[in-house]
Amino acid sequence: MDQQKEIENQALALKAEADGFQIVSQEDYNLANDFGKRIKQSMKTIDEYCDPVIDAAHKAHKAACDQKKALYAPFEAAKKIVDAKQIEWYRKEQARAAEELRKSEEEARRKAEEEALANAQALQDAGMTQAAEAVLDTPVVIQKITVAEPIKAGGESFRETWGSEVVDLMALVKAVAAGTQPLAYLEPNTTALNSAARMFKGTVQIPGVKITSETIIARRSA
């Protein structure tokens, strides 16, 4: 019989036997414990059957991943270099365009203001005081100005990614406690909490934390 089929049949038989167990006496308890040992011993056949395949697959997968990583490395290095140079140039061009637009708008506004002052002065000289005051009270409007923006070569796109770094945890905790920042900004340290639960075994309560326990049974296979 195929080994896998044999293991499956054995598992079904053990499951059926386990379903039929009734523990109402010390003798029943002892028999159940022996049965548990037999199950654990039987599970070793699964390890013997599957582990070599898993180990070989793991080694092959790791070797393939290592090979891919090694082949990728120089390409990624080259891409990183050219990406950095493209981004630097594109940022400089954006800054140039922004500065050029600022200067152009500033010059256009200056000329418009000078023109408005000249018109107001001409009206004032003509004795049209109210009209002159109306010109001065009217906000200066300039036409929309466009400047040469950096042009993409085609196929590339730029996006800005943002991240965060906690530099003062206590300040963040206080802000969350005060309600000025959302609770989602904090994450419980379950490793430390579980360690405390194991250490104090329920004798010390931690505010906001429920201490739980679970009983499990472990046995030697023989």
Rosetta blueprint (number, residue, H / E / L):
1 M L
2 D L
3 Q H
4 Q H
5 K H
6 E H
7 I H
8 E H
9 N H
10 Q H
11 A H
12 L H
13 A H
14 L H
15 K H
16 A H
17 E H
18 A H
19 D H
20 G L
21 F L
22 Q L
23 I L
24 V L
25 S L
26 Q H
27 E H
28 D H
29 Y H
30 N H
31 L H
32 A H
33 N H
34 D H
35 F H
36 G H
37 K H
38 R H
39 I H
40 K H
41 Q H
42 S H
43 M H
44 K H
45 T H
46 I H
47 D H
48 E H
49 Y H
50 C H
51 D H
52 P H
53 V H
54 I H
55 D H
56 A H
57 A H
58 H H
59 K H
60 A H
61 H H
62 K H
63 A H
64 A H
65 C H
66 D H
67 Q H
68 K H
69 K H
70 A H
71 L H
72 Y H
73 A H
74 P H
75 F H
76 E H
77 A H
78 A H
79 K H
80 K H
81 I H
82 V H
83 D H
84 A H
85 K H
86 Q H
87 I H
88 E H
89 W H
90 Y H
91 R H
92 K H
93 E H
94 Q H
95 A H
96 R H
97 A H
98 A H
99 E H
100 E H
101 L H
102 R H
103 K H
104 S H
105 E H
106 E H
107 E H
108 A H
109 R H
110 R H
111 K H
112 A H
113 E H
114 E H
115 E H
116 A H
117 L H
118 A H
119 N H
120 A H
121 Q H
122 A H
123 L H
124 Q H
125 D H
126 A L
127 G L
128 M L
129 T H
130 Q H
131 A H
132 A H
133 E H
134 A H
135 V H
136 L H
137 D H
138 T L
139 P L
140 V L
141 V L
142 I L
143 Q L
144 K L
145 I L
146 T L
147 V L
148 A L
149 E L
150 P L
151 I L
152 K L
153 A L
154 G L
155 G L
156 E L
157 S L
158 F L
159 R L
160 E L
161 T L
162 W L
163 G L
164 S L
165 E L
166 V L
167 V L
168 D L
169 L H
170 M H
171 A H
172 L H
173 V H
174 K H
175 A H
176 V H
177 A H
178 A H
179 G L
180 T L
181 Q L
182 P L
183 L H
184 A H
185 Y H
186 L L
187 E L
188 P L
189 N L
190 T H
191 T H
192 A H
193 L H
194 N H
195 S H
196 A H
197 A H
198 R H
199 M H
200 F H
201 K L
202 G L
203 T L
204 V L
205 Q L
206 I L
207 P L
208 G L
209 V L
210 K L
211 I L
212 T L
213 S L
214 E L
215 T L
216 I L
217 I L
218 A L
219 R L
220 R L
221 S L
222 A L
